[in-house]
Amino acid sequence: MFLLNGIRIKNPSAFTFEPYMLTKATRVANGDMVMEFVANKRKFIFNYKAIDSRELDLILDIIWRQVAVTKNCFINMTYDYNGRQEEAVVYAGSIPHNLHRGDGQIWVWKDVNFSLIER
């Protein structure tokens, strides 16, 4: 189950979870690398093999269109992880999608991929 700003979205065909360590790094005069820990962050990658325009529009409304109105670039995400609900405040990367079929009513998009990156 995935919620964006409290609204349930379609479960993706594939979901990738990328935890990573955010650091500040530099090389000192003798060439050694020094690194300072900043934070642990998460990146969430959603992939839909196919999604209809209603389901995609719901996602776009939450992570793209509402930002233009509210000027708040961050959204709340709730997701299931190892049998428990987790939360993160995230922002969206690009949202590429390819038209698969448009019959004049409900369009279907394929290969929709987007990332939500922890604040």
Secondary structure as the mmCIF struct_conf table of DSSP 4:
data_model
#
loop_
_struct_conf.conf_type_id
_struct_conf.id
_struct_conf.beg_label_comp_id
_struct_conf.beg_label_asym_id
_struct_conf.beg_label_seq_id
_struct_conf.end_label_comp_id
_struct_conf.end_label_asym_id
_struct_conf.end_label_seq_id
STRN STRN1 PHE A 2 LEU A 4
TURN_TY1_P TURN_TY1_P1 ASN A 5 GLY A 6
STRN STRN2 ILE A 7 ILE A 9
HELX_LH_PP_P HELX_LH_PP_P1 LYS A 10 PRO A 12
BEND BEND1 SER A 13 SER A 13
STRN STRN3 ALA A 14 ARG A 27
TURN_TY1_P TURN_TY1_P2 ALA A 29 ASN A 30
BEND BEND2 GLY A 31 GLY A 31
STRN STRN4 MET A 33 ASP A 52
HELX_RH_AL_P HELX_RH_AL_P1 SER A 53 LEU A 60
HELX_RH_PI_P HELX_RH_PI_P1 ASP A 61 ARG A 65
HELX_RH_AL_P HELX_RH_AL_P2 GLN A 66 THR A 70
STRN STRN5 ILE A 75 TYR A 81
TURN_TY1_P TURN_TY1_P3 ASN A 82 GLY A 83
STRN STRN6 ARG A 84 ALA A 92
STRN STRN7 ASN A 98 GLY A 102
BEND BEND3 GLY A 104 ILE A 106
STRN STRN8 TRP A 107 GLU A 118
#
